[in-house]
Every structure is written in structure tokens, then in C-alpha cells.
């Protein structure tokens, strides 16, 4: 049976941590930034984690 291909869009959006959790970028930091506070924009820069409910699907896309 052939190897499973990694989904190209998923490999650009997600990284796997050492413990096996999946990191993601937070939304709402692309445009319309003037009305958002500096504190809010700083917090949106920090990475978030994918929820446990969605992580199984993303791991399948990443062929882990």
C-alpha cells in the first residue's frame, strides 16, 4: 500500500509539538487592526492549540 500524502494546506498551517499537541495561529490579525488594542494584537500573535475534538482530523491530514 502506498504512503499517505500530507495535505499541503495543513502542513503550512499547523505544527506538532514535542508532546504531540498541534499548534495553530490565531485568527483576527490580518486586517482592520486600527480599532484593536495593542494588548489584543499582541495576544493574537501568540500561538494557540487545536482542540482535542479537531486534533484527530488534523493529524490525519498531516499523515502522523
Order of alpha helices (4+ residues) and beta strands (2+ residues): alpha-beta-beta-alpha-beta-alpha
